Amino acid sequence: MKKPLCDITHCDELARNVLPRMRAELVYRLVNGQGVKQSEVSRRLGISRAAISQYLSRKRGSGEIEHSEDIAAMLDRWAFAVMNEEESSAITICDICNCTKKKKKSP
């Protein structure tokens, strides 16, 4: 029997824990690192201004994400895609999933 391409338990973990933390880090980088106004980040991400505020105050997406080079590059690509509204540089959930799988496999 072939090994499945996706593992639902990994996807569930990703959706519950990793994505909110990465979104919080993305918001932090855009607002504090690049100086983008919170209202602009809200508009571009399609989430409320209150959600942006909660990400920045760590009421949402709290907790540490593993800061590997792959995760940092993924966040940079995500920020670029959001700010430039370019579909060609967009990332997918599967991109993030594969990136986190690499981290779990490394010693």
Backbone as CSV, one residue per row, in Angstrom:
resi,resn,N_x,N_y,N_z,CA_x,CA_y,CA_z,C_x,C_y,C_z
1,MET,0.840,-1.183,0.000,0.000,0.000,0.000,0.880,1.239,0.000
2,LYS,0.523,2.220,-0.824,1.293,3.448,-0.906,1.069,4.307,0.325
3,LYS,2.135,4.998,0.709,2.030,5.946,1.807,1.247,7.170,1.319
4,PRO,0.257,7.646,2.091,-0.522,8.800,1.629,0.342,10.055,1.541
5,LEU,-0.020,10.945,0.607,0.714,12.184,0.434,0.554,13.110,1.631
6,CYS,-0.629,13.106,2.219,-0.921,13.979,3.348,-1.290,13.159,4.576
7,ASP,-0.974,13.697,5.719,-1.335,13.085,6.991,-2.275,14.061,7.689
8,ILE,-3.522,13.676,7.867,-4.516,14.585,8.421,-4.124,15.072,9.817
9,THR,-3.412,14.294,10.579,-3.015,14.751,11.917,-2.009,15.897,11.814
10,HIS,-1.131,15.816,10.820,-0.173,16.916,10.620,-0.914,18.169,10.141
11,CYS,-1.866,17.990,9.232,-2.646,19.126,8.735,-3.450,19.768,9.861
12,ASP,-4.006,18.948,10.736,-4.776,19.462,11.864,-3.877,20.265,12.801
13,GLU,-2.706,19.752,13.095,-1.730,20.456,13.927,-1.332,21.782,13.281
14,LEU,-1.138,21.745,11.990,-0.778,22.947,11.247,-1.871,24.016,11.367
15,ALA,-3.106,23.611,11.149,-4.221,24.561,11.181,-4.458,25.131,12.574
16,ARG,-4.274,24.316,13.580,-4.545,24.761,14.952,-3.418,25.586,15.557
17,ASN,-2.199,25.193,15.301,-1.078,25.796,16.018,-0.097,26.583,15.162
18,VAL,0.289,26.050,14.035,1.345,26.677,13.250,0.840,27.901,12.485
19,LEU,-0.265,27.766,11.771,-0.755,28.887,10.952,-1.086,30.126,11.768
20,PRO,-1.788,30.022,12.911,-2.034,31.237,13.689,-0.747,31.914,14.160
21,ARG,0.252,31.126,14.512,1.530,31.696,14.953,2.266,32.348,13.793
22,MET,2.201,31.712,12.624,2.848,32.302,11.456,2.119,33.579,11.029
23,ARG,0.797,33.578,11.111,0.039,34.781,10.769,0.390,35.911,11.725
24,ALA,0.516,35.590,13.015,0.907,36.606,13.996,2.290,37.158,13.668
25,GLU,3.211,36.291,13.307,4.561,36.728,12.944,4.529,37.568,11.665
26,LEU,3.705,37.178,10.699,3.560,37.942,9.475,3.054,39.352,9.773
27,VAL,2.007,39.447,10.600,1.455,40.754,10.966,2.519,41.596,11.663
28,TYR,3.245,40.981,12.589,4.296,41.700,13.316,5.355,42.229,12.342
29,ARG,5.791,41.392,11.407,6.813,41.809,10.440,6.326,42.958,9.556
30,LEU,5.077,42.860,9.122,4.553,43.906,8.241,4.396,45.235,8.976
31,VAL,3.833,45.187,10.192,3.567,46.424,10.935,4.848,46.985,11.543
32,ASN,5.586,46.178,12.268,6.763,46.674,12.976,8.042,46.657,12.135
33,GLY,8.154,45.690,11.255,9.365,45.586,10.448,9.341,46.452,9.203
34,GLN,8.185,46.507,8.542,8.089,47.248,7.294,7.320,48.559,7.433
35,GLY,6.735,48.799,8.599,6.038,50.057,8.836,4.702,50.204,8.125
36,VAL,4.084,49.077,7.763,2.785,49.121,7.103,1.721,49.411,8.163
37,LYS,0.778,50.280,7.841,-0.284,50.616,8.791,-1.158,49.396,9.060
38,GLN,-1.629,49.302,10.294,-2.466,48.175,10.684,-3.709,48.065,9.807
39,SER,-4.303,49.184,9.458,-5.501,49.160,8.614,-5.193,48.593,7.229
40,GLU,-3.991,48.874,6.718,-3.590,48.346,5.415,-3.341,46.843,5.494
41,VAL,-2.700,46.385,6.555,-2.481,44.948,6.741,-3.832,44.245,6.860
42,SER,-4.746,44.846,7.602,-6.088,44.304,7.752,-6.762,44.133,6.396
43,ARG,-6.685,45.156,5.581,-7.310,45.115,4.255,-6.682,44.043,3.371
44,ARG,-5.367,44.001,3.370,-4.675,43.057,2.483,-4.849,41.601,2.909
45,LEU,-4.937,41.347,4.210,-5.125,39.978,4.687,-6.594,39.578,4.751
46,GLY,-7.483,40.570,4.648,-8.911,40.270,4.697,-9.391,39.881,6.082
47,ILE,-8.768,40.461,7.094,-9.181,40.221,8.474,-9.435,41.565,9.144
48,SER,-10.130,41.528,10.260,-10.521,42.782,10.909,-9.323,43.509,11.507
49,ARG,-9.497,44.801,11.701,-8.482,45.632,12.352,-8.271,45.144,13.783
50,ALA,-9.356,44.688,14.441,-9.255,44.152,15.800,-8.386,42.893,15.823
51,ALA,-8.510,42.062,14.802,-7.682,40.856,14.726,-6.208,41.226,14.616
52,ILE,-5.900,42.248,13.813,-4.517,42.717,13.678,-3.984,43.133,15.044
53,SER,-4.782,43.898,15.760,-4.390,44.360,17.092,-4.148,43.172,18.028
54,GLN,-5.005,42.170,17.941,-4.845,40.989,18.793,-3.602,40.189,18.430
55,TYR,-3.276,40.104,17.153,-2.032,39.435,16.754,-0.828,40.179,17.314
56,LEU,-0.857,41.501,17.226,0.271,42.298,17.706,0.435,42.224,19.218
57,SER,-0.667,42.111,19.943,-0.590,42.029,21.406,-0.450,40.589,21.888
58,ARG,-0.361,39.665,20.938,-0.196,38.230,21.222,-1.403,37.615,21.929
59,LYS,-2.586,38.228,21.763,-3.828,37.614,22.247,-4.292,36.539,21.273
60,ARG,-3.858,36.640,20.035,-4.090,35.624,19.010,-2.741,35.149,18.526
61,GLY,-2.677,33.881,18.174,-1.453,33.350,17.585,-0.268,33.365,18.518
62,SER,-0.546,33.281,19.824,0.562,33.326,20.775,1.323,32.005,20.773
63,GLY,2.538,32.070,21.184,3.394,30.893,21.224,4.528,31.047,20.243
64,GLU,5.510,30.262,20.434,6.702,30.330,19.589,6.532,29.477,18.342
65,ILE,7.059,29.983,17.248,7.198,29.152,16.058,8.673,28.835,15.924
66,GLU,8.957,27.691,15.334,10.352,27.323,15.163,10.954,28.228,14.091
67,HIS,12.018,28.908,14.452,12.635,29.870,13.532,13.757,29.207,12.750
68,SER,13.365,28.440,11.761,14.348,27.849,10.864,14.505,28.766,9.654
69,GLU,15.505,28.523,8.863,15.703,29.303,7.643,14.535,29.104,6.686
70,ASP,14.009,27.879,6.646,12.878,27.591,5.769,11.632,28.371,6.184
71,ILE,11.356,28.413,7.483,10.185,29.142,7.984,10.366,30.642,7.728
72,ALA,11.562,31.159,7.979,11.833,32.578,7.740,11.647,32.918,6.267
73,ALA,12.129,32.068,5.376,11.967,32.293,3.938,10.492,32.233,3.548
74,MET,9.755,31.318,4.151,8.325,31.197,3.871,7.596,32.464,4.314
75,LEU,7.930,32.992,5.479,7.316,34.227,5.963,7.675,35.411,5.060
76,ASP,8.910,35.452,4.583,9.317,36.519,3.668,8.523,36.452,2.359
77,ARG,8.356,35.236,1.826,7.567,35.061,0.598,6.124,35.472,0.822
78,TRP,5.570,35.113,1.980,4.189,35.436,2.300,4.021,36.956,2.395
79,ALA,4.942,37.616,3.099,4.881,39.071,3.235,4.992,39.742,1.866
80,PHE,5.887,39.248,1.028,6.044,39.817,-0.310,4.763,39.655,-1.114
81,ALA,4.164,38.471,-1.054,2.924,38.203,-1.789,1.797,39.113,-1.309
82,VAL,1.694,39.306,-0.002,0.640,40.152,0.562,0.830,41.601,0.141
83,MET,2.025,42.102,0.247,2.264,43.515,-0.034,2.282,43.835,-1.527
84,ASN,2.636,42.888,-2.343,2.710,43.141,-3.782,1.507,42.593,-4.534
85,GLU,0.635,41.923,-3.809,-0.577,41.344,-4.391,-0.272,40.576,-5.669
86,GLU,0.793,39.784,-5.607,1.214,38.992,-6.760,0.886,37.532,-6.521
87,GLU,0.060,36.990,-7.381,-0.306,35.586,-7.256,0.872,34.672,-7.555
88,SER,1.780,35.124,-8.394,2.910,34.282,-8.772,3.845,34.003,-7.598
89,SER,3.842,34.873,-6.598,4.717,34.658,-5.446,3.943,34.147,-4.236
90,ALA,2.666,33.851,-4.429,1.829,33.375,-3.321,2.293,32.002,-2.844
91,ILE,2.005,31.745,-1.603,2.316,30.441,-1.036,1.013,29.734,-0.716
92,THR,1.098,28.432,-0.555,-0.079,27.637,-0.234,0.090,26.988,1.130
93,ILE,-1.014,26.479,1.624,-0.973,25.730,2.884,-0.018,24.542,2.736
94,CYS,-0.037,23.917,1.576,0.848,22.770,1.340,2.322,23.173,1.392
95,ASP,2.647,24.380,0.921,4.025,24.873,1.016,4.453,24.946,2.484
96,ILE,3.593,25.518,3.303,3.894,25.644,4.731,3.975,24.267,5.371
97,CYS,3.045,23.407,5.016,3.022,22.047,5.561,4.329,21.314,5.242
98,ASN,4.737,21.363,3.984,5.984,20.694,3.588,7.191,21.287,4.305
99,CYS,7.174,22.576,4.506,8.254,23.253,5.219,8.334,22.760,6.676
100,THR,7.190,22.617,7.330,7.191,22.152,8.723,7.513,20.672,8.810
101,LYS,7.163,19.908,7.787,7.511,18.482,7.777,9.020,18.316,7.704
102,LYS,9.683,19.160,6.901,11.145,19.114,6.810,11.767,19.337,8.163
103,LYS,11.231,20.292,8.903,11.766,20.635,10.225,11.629,19.443,11.175
104,LYS,10.492,18.750,11.114,10.277,17.602,12.006,11.201,16.449,11.662
105,LYS,11.553,16.286,10.382,12.411,15.176,9.969,13.879,15.409,10.304
106,SER,14.301,16.687,10.339,15.723,16.951,10.590,16.073,16.652,12.030
107,PRO,17.330,16.215,12.279,17.725,15.788,13.636,17.806,16.899,14.633
